Amino acid sequence: MSFGQLVLAAAGLASMKAALEKGDLDEAQRQGVLAGPVVVEQGLASPDRATRMAAIAAAPFVEDRAELLAPLAVAAAGPDRRTAIPAARAARMIARDVARRPLPDDLAPEDVAEWRAAWATLAADPARWVELRVLALDTASLLAPDGAGLPLDAVLADPDPALRAAAIANLPVPIPAEHRVHLAKTVASDTDDRVALAAGAVLCADLAYDPPAPVLAALGEPGLARLRSIAGKHRDVVRCLRSARK
């Protein structure tokens, strides 16, 4: 950067930080948009917490925000929970925006794959806070062509039920046939009833428009027996159980 650009960047960071310290989040975001993505990226790497927080707040709203997914992953990997979790939330907002729009000409699929890998790494790390891991998994899943931020068999074996439930929630609908065996195993054997019910619900939801035989075959009697014990009045699961009685 030239001297003039450095001065402008410093002024932009100072304005963002000042707005945040006054409690005006909207103004911090506005100052970040005015400063631009390069300045916001500098803020994400700042050793000053208030500056990092202001940059995180602005990140989902600046131009070319997709390119901030990598520096946000670095911020989320830091030891400061007060900035790591918001950085992961900001990344999820950006990933949602990326997922619902055609990829711009200046972004390559390889870029998105690299960002997805960075967030998948955070999601897979058992030493991270579980809230961060779930947000990271959401982000990686939004950036993955098949909606699976991590290999489904691996994440369904994770010891944390919140991560297992998040992996199920992120799966595309209808459920790809190759995922049925993993979900059916989760229904039958997961130690958390909520995770087992979530897996059963996404499997059984397919019966609204697909023949029941493949899903019922995947569940088998062990899966159906578990669903009978936990289904309650869940509409999709009840649809499965009714089909099994025919």
C-alpha positions, 0 to 999 in steps of 0.5 A: 500500500502507498502511504496515502492508502495506509492513512485511509486504511488506518482511518477506516479501522479507527472509525469502525472501532470508534462506532463499535465502542459507542455501541453503534453496531450499524455504524460500525458496519457502515464504516466497514462498507465504506472502508472496503474489504481490504481494510476489513480484512486488515481489521480481522487480523488486528491484535486489538479485540475491538477492531477485530469485532468491528471488522467481524460485524462489517464483514458480511456486508462489504463488497466481495465479502466471499473473499473474507471467508479465509481471514474469518476462518483464521479469526475463528481459529483464535483463542478469544471466544468473544471474537471466534464465535462471532467470526464463525457467525459472520462466515455462515452469513457470507456462505449462505449468500455464496450458496444462493447466487451463481458464482461470480466470474472473479471467483473460481470453484477452487477458491470455494473449495479452499474456503470450505476446507478451512471451515471443515477443518475447524468443524472436525477439531474436537478441541474447539468449542462446540458452538464454533464447530457447529457454525463451522460445519454449517459454513462448510456445508453451505460451500460444499456441492453436496451439502456435506461439510464433512464426510457423513459417516465421520461426523455421525461418529463424533462424540458431540450430539450437537455436531451430529444433529447439525450434520443431519440438518445440513443434508440436502433434500431429498436425501442422497441414497448413499447417505441412507445407510449412515442415517439408518444406523444413527436411528438405530444406535445413536445414544441421543434420542434427539439425534436419532429422531432427527436422522429418522425425520430426514429419512422419512420425509422422503416418503412424501414423494418417493416410494417407502420401500428403500427407506424402510429397507434401510431402517430395518426392524432395529431402526423402526423399533427405535422410531416407535419408541421416540417418534411421538407425534412427529409427522414425517416419522409417523408417515414412516411407521404407517407405511411399515404397517401396510 
